[in-house]
Amino acid sequence: MFLDMSSSSSDEVEERLEEILEEYTEDIFNEIVEDQTIPQRRRTYRERHREGGHARLWNDYFSEDATFSSDQFRRRFRMNKELFLRLVHSLSECFSFFQQRRDATGRLGLSALQKCTAAIRLLAYGTAADAVDEYLRLGETTALSCLHNFTDGIIHIFGEEYLRRPTPEDLQRLLDIGETRGFPGMVGSIDCMHWEWKNCPTAWKGQYSRGSGKPTIVLEAVASHDLWIWHAFFGPPGTLNDINVLDRSPVFDDILQGKAPRVKYMVNGHMYKLAYYLTDGIYPKWSTFIQSITLPQSPQEQLFAKFQEATRKDVERAFGVLQARFAIVRNPVKTLDKEKIGKIMRACIILHNMIVENERDGYTCIDISEFEEGDNTRTSQVETERPTNLNNMFPNRNDLRDRNMHAQLKHDLIQNVWNKFGDEY
């Protein structure tokens, strides 16, 4: 009896000690947590008077007696007012983000003009997202949202029309221009451009950096004399050179799949059926590429090198104009998301082509009236009839990479340029 009472009392003492210890431990823990916890702060609301920002923007550029002229609008928006209003109208019709709506208090939100202007300013000047706050009255996160929704909308609405492969009509015009410049069968120039990626993830820097340089992303493009970009392949890492990018590029996919219009042209008495691009020396000696001559010896070779290098500058000029119009492409890109970076580049190219189309009449154009009046003098043509022999319907990769055809074509082009422009030499 005595033993049972002593054992039960000892158990009660142990339980009580455990409870006291647990309470003491919990109190100490709570005190530590309370000392280290940062009190939550409510998000500060900042009244930006967005209605005043819209009124100021309207009076400055869009009213009948606007403060700034159309030339100043063109310089700051990188396009004419009619083209910009076309963008605003199209985006407002297709995307609810650009439609002006009222909030819960009945107050109007940001207008489509404010949102599109914010996106254009970020693209054109390449500045920080909060740089438009003082004038347009919208915050940093809102400006970034405007930029990404703007690029998505431009690609969705205008991408199919303004970043397309040449139609038969486009191809015939390019062939006529190439023939006028001494290069029958030439449809453009191809080259690559690097865009620095400032905030490239550390784990990817070795893949995107060449040597001790900074990370870059490569753009491969084909451009014509009027700076229109017909082909754009963006995304390869900067460690790749032009040949490595070409191996990944879909530039010849339409030809191999039979989707591209077939052409034929005559050079120095020889008939050819594959159009070609003018390139620099790094590209391979394929039948679809024509390079300059490194050390020309004869007068014919010197004249050909002069004209080839001058004509090939079309793509270099296109890169220069693209970077001048949209400084975001010239400056190091700060976005972390590579997909968003690709959309920004694609949208800038689409806008570039839209501006080229809108202002093309003001360019110094090459006269091709001799071909428009009649086809008697034209030696480059787009074939409208399909060949009856199925074996000759689609070219294969060996045809595109034929070195013997490249050598013969280059020899004929040297003679053609000499016959056409030799008197001026």
Secondary structure, 3 states (H helix, E strand, C coil): CHHHHHHHHHHHHHHHHHHHHHHHHHHHHHHHHHHHCCCCCCCCCCCCCHHHHHHHHHHHHHCCCCCCCHHHHHHHHCCCHHHHHHHHHHHHHHCHHHCCCECCCCCECCCHHHHHHHHHHHHHHCCCHHHHHHHHCCCHHHHHHHHHHHHHHHHHHHHHHHCCCCCHHHHHHHHHHHHHCCCCCEEEEEEEEEEEECCCCHHHHHHHCCCCCCCEEEEEEEECCCCCEEEEEEEEECCCCHHHHHHHCCCCHHHHCCCCCCEEEEECCEEECCCEEECCCCCCCCCCEECCCCCCCCHHHHHHHHHHHHHHHHHHHHHHHHHHHCHHHHCCECCCCHHHHHHHHHHHHHHHHHHHHHHHHHCCCCCCHHHHHCCCCCCEEECCCCCCCHHHCCCCHHHHCCHHHHHHHHHHHHHHHHHHHHHHC
